[in-house]
Amino acid sequence: MAGYQDIVGHLQIKEQLKSAVEADKVSHAYIFNGPKDSGKMMLAEAFAMALQCENNDPNGCGECKSCKQAMHHNQPDIIYIQHEKPNVISVGEIREQLVGDMEIKPYSSKHKIYIVDEAEKMNPQAQNALLKTIEEPPHYGIIMLLTSNAEMLLQTIRSRCVRVDLRTVSNETVKKYLMEKHQIPDYQANVAAAFAQGNVGRAINLSTSQSFADEKNSVLSLVQKVKDIKVSDMTEKIKEIETYKDDMDEYINLMEIWYRDVLYFKSTRQPKGVIFQDKLNEIQKQADMVEYAGIQKAFDALDTARIRLAANGSFELIMELMLLEIKEIYQWQR
């Protein structure tokens, strides 16, 4: 478990939670809403640690027995709700682990805190069982619902909880964190931060993933050579792309970042804003080679390919049409 100081970004949320502890105005129920790996669990755990801190430190002192237990995930009054089935949290699990357990007073702390991860997986019966406890909690009970889709929770639950919506973290903040805390090279951190779109956990995973590195290298090879691919060699190139068939949305996103760089450099002539910094020379060449209309045509080709793939069209045909349309933007300029 990490404290607030280990959480990247989310400054406003951290201040909101710390102020609630300082003012002793803590709600009995919270919803932490945000995408996967956006920091929901880290924020909830840091908040829980601070709430249970024996020194009443709104940040969590990190030194008292309770804080140390919390950091090692063995604080007896911070309870994580478990569920056996991967896609559902049942009414039995909520009744046994939360509703019934909350009737027992805290073991050693001021509060008894329940953290429900993936709360959107609670079935209607489980949510209804939880609702009564949220409406009439004991004074020591606090429930934290973590979800990637708050709208899947009953309106009656949402209306009785303090909602904490996680915003994206700036690319520059994410990049700095990757470089300083994880020793990721700047050009690699740049791509991971841009691709993660403000999701710190995702950026960490991408920056250390060999499969993502391989996929990125495949994309970079393709976008640099597409103008020279002969129609007779198209089938072989499509076979290479097919390696990433299960991640084509990600593959196309990387291609879009490339043409975003080309467009950015063409319009600003500023290297600093380019994401693929280690390919700056090639980006400059393409920016000089392709007109604005051509770059837009590339974006359109990528969008069309994504739509056709979602409709379960022929992979080989979709890729061939995409590559031919992109190849054409360079031929316009010759």
C-alpha angles and dihedrals in degrees: 000000000000131000127231091270090065095053116096115224123334089113095158093051093048090051091048092053094043091049091053090055093045093049092041089234100130120156122227092232136036135180116208104196124188145106123293113287092012093125103267094133094044091052093046092048093047089049091049092049091051092048091054097041110132090211092053091237108165087214094046110255094234090214108075122087093256094050092048091049090049092051089054093045095242102104101133094216096051104078126189114207111230128201130195100208115065097223105037141048106207131217089244092057093049093047095047102039101033119010096043095034093053090064087070113081120242116285098223110340143076092248140032108219127195121196115198110190119198088016091172086074092069108113118229092264091052091049092050090050089051093047095070091052091049090050095048109022124165112255092256097048122106124175123197116193114196115197143159090208116035091178089072089067118088114269088234089059094044092051092055097048133077103242120219112190114195115224125206118268118235116264090236092055092048092047092050091049093050092049097045102036102030101027092234113167113254097246091050093045089050093059095042092050093048094046094046090057096215097321105127097192091051091048091054091049093048095046092055098038117108091195090056090047090052091048092049091050090051091052093047091050091050099048092047094050104032093097090059099043110120117224088238089059095047095096092055092049091050089053088057091051091047088071085077096042092124091053100040094130088058091044092052090046089057090050089051090053089054093053090042086058091048091050093045094051093044092054099039107021085215115136094193096075095050113113099202092057094165089060096048095125093054091045089053091050092052092045088056092044102048129060123226090255089055093053090050089051089055091052090048091051091052093048091049092049091052092051093047092049090051088054089055095245123164107296094210094049094045092051092046092052091046094051093045091052092049092044088055093061090067094045089057089066099050 
